Amino acid sequence: MMTFTDKKYSEATTKEIDEAAQKAHNAFLVYRNFPGNKKANFLEAIASGIEAQRDFLRPIAIKETHLGDARLNGEITRTINQIKLFADLLKEGSWVNAIIDTAQPERKPLPKPDIRQMQKPIGVIAVFGASNFPFAFATAGGDTISALAAGCTVVYKAHPGHPALSEMIAQIIIDAAQKTNMPDGIFSMIHAGSIEPATYLIKHPLIKAIGFTGSFKAGKSIYESAAKRDEPIPVYAEMGSVNPVFILPEMMQQKGNEIAKSLAASNLLSTGQFCTNPGIIISNENADTKNFETIFSDCIKENTGDAMLTDSIFSSYKNNIQKLLEEDDVSIISKGNKSEKTNAVEPYMFATSADTFINNKELHEEIFGTSSLHITAKSKDEFMKIAEALQGQLTITIWGTENDISDYTELINYLELKAGRIIINGVPTGVEVTHAMMHGGPYPATTDSKFTSVGTTAIYRFTRPVCYQNFDEKFLHEELKNKNPLNIIRMINGRYTKESIKKNNEIFY
Amino acid sequence: MMTFTDKKYSEATTKEIDEAAQKAHNAFLVYRNFPGNKKANFLEAIASGIEAQRDFLRPIAIKETHLGDARLNGEITRTINQIKLFADLLKEGSWVNAIIDTAQPERKPLPKPDIRQMQKPIGVIAVFGASNFPFAFATAGGDTISALAAGCTVVYKAHPGHPALSEMIAQIIIDAAQKTNMPDGIFSMIHAGSIEPATYLIKHPLIKAIGFTGSFKAGKSIYESAAKRDEPIPVYAEMGSVNPVFILPEMMQQKGNEIAKSLAASNLLSTGQFCTNPGIIISNENADTKNFETIFSDCIKENTGDAMLTDSIFSSYKNNIQKLLEEDDVSIISKGNKSEKTNAVEPYMFATSADTFINNKELHEEIFGTSSLHITAKSKDEFMKIAEALQGQLTITIWGTENDISDYTELINYLELKAGRIIINGVPTGVEVTHAMMHGGPYPATTDSKFTSVGTTAIYRFTRPVCYQNFDEKFLHEELKNKNPLNIIRMINGRYTKESIKKNNEIFY
């Protein structure tokens, strides 16, 4: 079996980036007009390609990321299902959000024209892969696949944490494109460990939007570069979050033990390297919380941290932990073990008061890895003050009995303002790939809280509405024709329907 | 009758802006939870208030804007209808885009949780009114009304071109708010002629998005300020466009005379002060085009330009015309008359070649006012090159017979990439307020091509999706409850339906 892990990957030159962007642009001019079925075939060929290579990809991924085999194997399945879900979306076809307002030629004082709208792809997308999900948020991950589903083409910047795996999956995508007769250049990959090639890509005039998953620092820098372009472009940067968990008093009393174990498991999973890792836990200052903390602490102590994904994630975790250890009003509760691998780290658990947390903005920043900060509040009022002090989050979780939730309605209602997803009695890790998922949230969780990077609505990051006024049936896109040949759901004169529109200018409703 | 036109309006102080933003934030925390019917009552009270004051508002608007009475009276009707359309949208309720994926407790390896999503308002919106539509794009215009419809609250910066009218409409909104028991501070207005108070408002931490209609320069500056905030916020700036019109050969031959008259009328309307004014007209270099230009030119010569909206629009128009007159390869075709009013201007008509246009980027910039540049192309290929050279536009219009449109399919298909709205055989002025309207387009037409500032989907500028995982029926918002008490259209497990969801954890489909 061939492996790529010892190969050296050279930084993309500006010439290579120009070529990739130009080829992607040329491919876009063709691909954007492909019907849903044809695009779906391409996506399904990518999914089959990954499935066929599953056992070849796993060892490479383990070697490059230090993540476990079971976790990675599950991630491959998730990635394949995600691709298939987008293929199904394309085959069904209603995702284009067709909106039709029929003409009223007799309207006074002026006739009303026929106006029809649908979502159309925007151009070449630059995708920056993440390190922590080498399949699901990387080369053939949600950003690439939703861009391709939209009808866009992609220039992908591989994450330097897993270059060989990226090469292999890029090859699977390119093979799938050839097999399904996609235009050359529909997907290209570049390598860039340094800032210059990445910046060149962001500033490239043919790039029309950016998908990114990674650190706040990198996401912010991409956002700022893109805003300064001659033609500013949207940046969909998912930058992570501390994912606060509020445990309400009756629930803590009744099920504190169980919750401690669930949350600690969520916190410890893959050495905490998830953007939905629960990093802040808030509960009442009382004996139930003491008991909860003891159990949580035991889980931490018994755990052995593994090697982190990359050198920079490793050193960033070490620095962040060091900063917390030096904070006067933050105490360390417990510390776990670490494996003997290079870049292995110990999980940590800290505690502080509501007051300290509210007044020290540094404590609000994400520590990527297994670390949790336990905050105790003296009153309902302090819960609310903590909520008010929070930055934007991907998720906020509430554990509560029915009584708790009734008692804390105001808090829960307020928390909506701070997150994209609110979870009751669950853990934030494990992001379902569905229609209703919202994996995004107010800044600094993402740079655009209107959009998700997981779930089918992720496709709308890479489209915009185009409106067609007074087009003859013959020249309309299939999705907008009177006959509704694709049998999709459309909004016609304000009502959702699959019905067709009658001919000879009769008004529909 | 009382008039306000001689009153002096003082610049808002930072203290006043702080107060307006804080009051709007406090109001938001209450208003955001109001049901659709209650918000609709408020909007309808604004509409009634404007209707009741129609005859009082018209003379003030005429005096401040120099626009004609019939035009302004029509604009009042349009504004009222726009408000009612949003009220209807709220009463119907489906606009929240409810998406529900029901739980699958038996799924292996892990149970699938119940996930439900809907659009929620984002906070306090700063709205910058336009000068050219003192009703429809100003105090109670589309930005303010769509923000209020979304459940957001508004701090409105009046346009200095019509301060008295703005005061009066602000009073109508505030009266309507009181009459319908809305929270205090739901809408405030400030005056600011200089850059400082406007910048202070843009940078205010309680402001969560900006709606703006006006010049490219001002829109770009707002966009850049907002991107540099500690918490960057979205800016929906509609900055105008040259709205190219392509006239295809057979149509030109058959109906050149008629089209010349229609387009000239569209170009001359309200001294050309529309963001959809057709500023660039492209056709073949031949005798038919010569004939078309003669008729268009006669319309220009016979027209008398009126006073422009503001001193700065007046001087900007004069400067832009002067620049065109000095261009070597641009020739003046004709010039109209001007009225005796202060700030009145003559309409102008210019011509140039495809080559000159393609190579001189200055010719691509909008001249706000009645000016048109007629470009002749030697071939189909030159049509395509012009299309490729175009910047982003609000609209692009094509005049063509069925044969023409078949012949130029590639061109028309390509033009989709450059505009928000494509019009066949019509004029770009006259923006219908409907569900399917897209009044927006790629940069520099707007700063966010995904969103429209006209039509019901304008509401989504001021919302974001929030996702609720594992919520008990009892604690879900009405829109997301199993029973569907509001009887709205929802996407449930991928299908649009008004049906309710069965109880006792049965899976719906």
Interface residues (C-beta under 8 A of the other chain):
Chain A: L29 N33 G74 E92 S94 I99 I100 D101 P109 L110 K112 P113 I115 R116 Q117 K120 I122 G123 Y223 E224 A227 E231 P232 P234 G392 E402 I405 T409 I412 N413 Y414 E416 L417 A419 G420 R421 I422 I423 I424 N425 G426 G430 E432 T434 H435 A436 M437 M438 G440 P442 Y443 P444 T447 D448 S449 K450 T452 T457 Y460 T463 R464 P465 V466 C467 Y468 Q469 N470 F471 D472 K474 F475 I489 M491 N493 G494 Y496
Chain B: L29 N33 G74 E92 S94 I99 I100 D101 P109 L110 K112 P113 I115 R116 Q117 K120 I122 G123 Y223 E224 A227 E231 P232 P234 G392 E402 I405 T409 I412 N413 Y414 E416 L417 A419 G420 R421 I422 I423 I424 N425 G426 G430 E432 T434 H435 A436 M437 M438 G440 P442 Y443 P444 T447 D448 S449 K450 T452 T457 Y460 T463 R464 P465 V466 C467 Y468 Q469 N470 F471 D472 K474 F475 I489 M491 N493 G494 Y496
